[in-house]
């Protein structure tokens, strides 16, 4: 389906233009309302099969960046596979997410430029 904004009051929806949808994504909108962050498989942006990525994009569309790419087959071993699940800090200046590329699942922090 892609990245779609849905108006909970009116029921209308609109696709976010110029931003790819990562397969299996988990979305989070910044408290500032300007950006969203997503995770998912990167095949839609030219990544190899099984590669995970964390992407930040403008909520208005036409601008995005892949913050991190990784194999996503390591980390904690349990019945429930770890996903990055990126979220914004309360001031929209940082993005927190999990990376399970090595022996352990690690928390990563991306600092966003002011502006």
N, C-alpha and C positions, 0 to 999 in steps of 0.2 A: 504494500500500500504506500509506503514512503513516509516522509515526515509531514504530518498534518496537524494544523491547529484546529481545535474544536471549541466552539463557543458553547459553554455549558448553559448559558442563559437562553440563547436563541436557537441552538441546535445546528447552526451553520458550521461548515468546515472549509478550510482552504489549505492547499498544499504549499509547503515552504519551497519556493523556487530555487534552483541552482545548488541544492545541497543533497548529496547522495544519502540513501538510507543504508546503514550497516545492518546485515542480517543478524537477527537475534538481539536487537538493541534494547537498552534500558535508558530512557530519556530523563533528564532533569533540567528544569528551566532555572536560570539564575534569578536571585532575588531582585536584581535590577530590572529584569524583564527584557534585557537586550540580547542575551545569548542562551543557547542550550548546549548541553553536553550529552554525548551518547557513547555507548560502547557496542561492539558487535564484531562479527566476522568481516574482514576487509576485502573480500572478493569483489565487491561492487566498486571498489576504488583501485583495483588492480593488484591486490594482495594475493599471496599464494593460499591455496586451500588450507584451512585450519588456523590461519593467522587471525589474531584478535587485535583490535585497535580501540583507541579512545579518541573521539573527535569532538571538537568544539566548533560551533557555528553561530552565525547571526540569526536571530529569530525572524528577522525580516527577509532572510534568504540571501543567495548569491555570494556568500563568503563562508569558508570553512577551512579548518586545518586539522590534520591528524596529529595528535599530541604524542602518541606512543603506539608502537606496533610490537607484538610479541607472540610467541608460539602458543601460550595459554594452555600447555599440557603438563605443567608441573605444579608445584605448591602443595597445599594440604590435600591429603587423600581421604576422601569420605564418600558417602553415598551421594552427596550433593556437590556438584562441580562448582568451583569458585568462579565467579564472573567479576569483571572490573567494577560494575555498578557505580559510575562516577557521580559525584554530587558537588555542588558549589558550597563555599563557605558563606556565612551569613552576609558578608560584605561584597560578595561576587568577585573577590580578588584572587581566590584560589580554587582549584579543583582537586578533590581527593578521590583516589581510585585504587583498587587492588590489582596487582600483577602476579600471576601465577606461572612465571616462566622458568623459575629455578627450583631448587629443592623446597623452598618455603614460599608461601604467599606473602607478598610485601605490600605495604601501604605506600603509595606514591603521592606527591603533592606537586601540582603544576601552578606556578605563579603567573598570573595574567598581567600584562602591561596595563598601566593606567590609561584611561581614555575612553 
